[in-house]
Amino acid sequence: MHIKPERIMRSEIFVSSTLSRKQFQNILELFHESNRKLGDDRNEIKIVEFENRRLVVKSFKVPNIVNQIAYRFFRKSKAERSYLNAIYLKNNGIGTPEPVAYLEQRRAVGFYKSYYVSEYASHDFTFRELIHDDSIENKIEILESFTQFVYRMHEAQIYFLDNSPGNTLISINESGYKFYLVDLNRMKFYDIPVEDRLKNFERLSPQKWMYEIMGDKYAELAGLDEDQTIQTMWHHAEKFRQYFQNKKRLKKKFKKFI
């Protein structure tokens, strides 16, 4: 028999501008029953239908003991950060699915679980598909439009730490292209210098031609030298890819000794 999580909790924090706590509990029950998973993530993400709304529910993994203490007393939880960052993005005209609510469940001396709920953003594909799907048309236009989107984000002093291919949803409409950022719990807010701005593209693609398009457009928008901008972007992308490959090799070696 499924035990409702809050029965074993000492306290909880629930925040929403549109839902009651009872409605949220109904959403959680639908979440646990649903098999409509999104992605292959260490956290559990599912789509649920509730009162004629399509919602995305993200259940964050129970943190390790150190982070249980940190999230309980010193740091905002991933769910709270996701919710607040989404509001900040919306207020600054940066696309992201509409935030709906978050819930934190706490024990007496530590943090337990958290959930973040947003509206489902209808989209045609992700940035990852833009890289790998040859059937997608007008890739140059999409990349230029995406670069304008990132430039506006940087101008709003938003540095998206998880600016990776699966975290940008792309929608095609009559006026052009719309972009929605997801997985929002890791962001910084500061006056971003040029080097950091160009580094922020490092995770997006292994294909140099894409950096030539994005670098050229970003240089135009920011008044930078085109060749230097492309070169710097690509340098950061190669460096990140090398780091990622080394990390994978180390994990494989480590598993052999377990």
C-alpha positions in Angstrom: 0.0 0.0 0.0 1.3 3.5 -0.9 1.9 5.7 2.1 1.4 9.4 1.4 4.8 11.0 2.0 3.6 13.8 4.3 2.4 11.2 6.9 6.0 10.5 7.8 7.1 14.2 7.7 7.6 16.5 10.6 7.0 19.6 8.5 6.5 20.8 4.9 6.6 24.0 2.9 4.1 24.4 0.1 4.0 27.4 -2.3 1.6 28.1 -5.2 -0.3 31.1 -6.5 -3.0 28.9 -8.2 -3.3 25.6 -6.3 -4.6 24.6 -2.9 -2.6 22.1 -0.9 -5.4 19.5 -1.4 -5.2 20.1 -5.2 -1.4 19.6 -5.1 -1.9 16.3 -3.2 -4.2 15.1 -6.0 -1.5 16.0 -8.5 1.0 14.0 -6.5 -1.3 11.0 -6.4 -1.7 11.3 -10.2 2.1 11.6 -10.5 2.7 8.3 -8.6 0.1 6.5 -10.8 1.4 7.9 -14.1 3.7 6.1 -16.4 4.2 9.1 -18.7 7.9 9.7 -18.0 9.9 12.5 -19.5 13.6 11.8 -20.3 16.1 9.6 -18.5 16.9 11.6 -15.5 18.2 10.8 -12.0 15.2 12.8 -10.8 11.7 11.5 -11.8 9.7 13.6 -14.2 6.2 12.8 -15.4 3.3 14.4 -17.3 -0.1 14.5 -15.5 -3.5 15.7 -16.6 -5.3 17.7 -13.9 -8.5 19.8 -14.2 -8.0 20.2 -17.9 -4.4 21.2 -17.5 -1.3 19.3 -18.7 1.4 19.6 -16.0 4.9 18.4 -15.6 5.8 17.2 -12.1 9.5 16.8 -11.2 10.3 14.7 -8.1 13.8 15.4 -6.9 15.9 12.6 -5.6 16.4 12.4 -1.8 19.7 14.2 -1.3 22.7 12.7 0.5 23.0 13.3 4.3 25.2 16.4 3.9 22.8 18.1 1.5 19.8 17.0 3.7 21.3 19.3 6.4 22.3 22.0 3.9 18.8 22.2 2.3 17.1 22.0 5.7 19.0 24.9 7.2 21.3 26.8 4.8 20.4 26.5 1.1 17.2 26.8 -1.0 16.1 23.4 -2.2 16.2 22.5 -5.9 12.4 22.7 -6.1 12.3 26.2 -4.5 15.1 27.4 -6.8 13.3 26.0 -9.9 10.1 27.8 -8.9 11.8 31.2 -8.1 14.1 31.0 -11.2 11.1 30.3 -13.4 9.4 33.4 -12.0 12.5 35.5 -12.6 12.8 34.3 -16.2 9.2 35.1 -16.9 9.5 38.5 -15.3 12.5 39.2 -17.6 10.8 38.0 -20.8 12.8 34.7 -21.1 10.8 31.7 -22.1 10.2 28.9 -19.7 7.1 26.7 -18.8 4.7 28.5 -16.4 5.7 27.8 -12.8 2.8 26.3 -10.8 4.0 25.2 -7.4 6.6 23.5 -5.3 6.6 21.4 -2.2 9.3 20.6 0.3 9.0 17.7 2.8 11.3 17.9 5.9 12.3 15.7 8.8 13.1 17.0 12.2 16.9 17.3 11.5 17.1 17.1 7.8 15.6 17.6 4.4 13.6 14.8 2.7 12.0 15.3 -0.7 10.9 18.1 -2.9 8.6 18.5 -6.0 8.3 21.2 -8.6 5.3 21.5 -10.9 5.1 23.6 -14.1 2.7 23.8 -17.0 3.6 21.6 -20.0 5.1 23.7 -22.8 4.0 22.4 -26.2 7.1 22.3 -28.5 8.3 20.8 -31.7 11.7 19.5 -30.7 14.6 20.2 -28.3 18.1 21.6 -29.1 19.4 18.0 -28.9 17.1 17.0 -31.9 18.3 20.1 -33.7 21.9 18.6 -33.6 21.0 15.1 -34.6 17.8 15.2 -36.7 18.7 15.9 -40.4 15.0 16.3 -41.3 14.7 19.6 -39.3 14.7 22.5 -41.8 16.1 26.1 -41.4 18.7 25.1 -38.8 20.7 28.3 -39.5 17.7 30.5 -38.8 16.9 28.5 -35.7 20.5 28.8 -34.4 20.5 32.6 -35.1 17.2 33.0 -33.3 18.4 30.9 -30.4 21.6 33.0 -30.1 19.4 36.1 -29.8 17.5 34.4 -27.1 20.7 33.6 -25.1 22.0 37.1 -25.7 18.8 38.6 -24.2 19.2 36.2 -21.2 22.7 37.4 -20.7 21.7 41.0 -21.0 19.1 40.3 -18.2 22.2 39.1 -16.1 21.0 35.4 -16.1 23.7 32.7 -16.4 22.1 29.3 -17.0 24.5 26.8 -15.6 22.7 23.8 -17.2 22.6 25.3 -20.7 22.7 21.9 -22.3 20.9 20.4 -25.4 18.1 18.7 -23.6 17.2 21.8 -21.6 16.0 24.0 -24.4 12.6 23.3 -25.9 12.0 24.8 -29.4 8.6 25.7 -30.8 7.9 26.9 -34.4 5.1 29.4 -34.8 3.9 32.0 -37.4 6.2 34.7 -36.0 9.3 32.5 -35.9 10.7 30.4 -33.1 10.1 30.3 -29.4 12.5 28.8 -26.8 11.7 27.5 -23.3 14.3 26.7 -20.7 13.8 23.7 -18.4 15.7 22.2 -15.5 16.1 25.6 -13.8 17.5 24.9 -10.4 21.1 26.0 -11.3 21.4 29.6 -12.3 23.5 32.6 -11.4 22.5 36.3 -11.6 25.3 38.8 -12.2 26.7 41.3 -14.7 28.2 38.6 -17.0 31.6 39.4 -18.6 32.2 38.4 -22.3 34.3 35.3 -21.5 31.6 33.9 -19.3 29.0 34.6 -21.9 30.8 32.7 -24.6 31.6 29.9 -22.1 27.9 29.5 -21.5 27.5 27.8 -24.9 30.1 25.1 -24.1 27.7 22.2 -23.5 25.4 22.7 -26.5 26.9 20.8 -29.4 29.9 18.8 -30.6 29.5 20.3 -34.1 31.8 23.2 -35.0 29.6 24.5 -37.7 26.9 25.3 -35.1 29.4 27.4 -33.2 30.3 29.3 -36.3 26.6 30.3 -36.7 26.1 31.1 -33.0 29.4 32.8 -32.7 28.9 35.0 -35.7 25.4 36.0 -34.5 26.5 36.7 -30.9 29.4 38.8 -32.2 27.0 40.9 -34.2 24.7 41.4 -31.3 27.4 42.2 -28.7 29.7 44.2 -31.0 32.5 41.6 -30.8 35.1 40.4 -33.3 33.5 37.5 -35.2 36.5 35.2 -35.6 37.6 35.7 -32.0 34.1 35.0 -30.7 33.8 31.8 -32.7 37.2 30.7 -31.7 36.5 31.3 -28.0 33.2 29.5 -28.1 34.7 26.5 -29.8 37.7 26.4 -27.4 35.3 26.2 -24.4 33.2 23.6 -26.2 36.2 21.4 -26.9 37.6 21.8 -23.4 34.2 20.8 -21.9 33.9 17.8 -24.2 37.4 16.6 -23.2 36.5 17.0 -19.5 33.3 15.1 -20.0 35.0 12.2 -21.9 37.7 12.0 -19.2 35.0 11.9 -16.5 33.3 9.0 -18.3 36.6 7.1 -18.6 37.3 7.5 -14.9 33.8 6.3 -14.0 34.3 3.1 -16.1 37.7 2.4 -14.4 36.2 3.0 -11.0 33.3 0.5 -11.7 35.8 -2.2 -12.5 37.2 -2.0 -8.9 33.8 -2.1 -7.2 
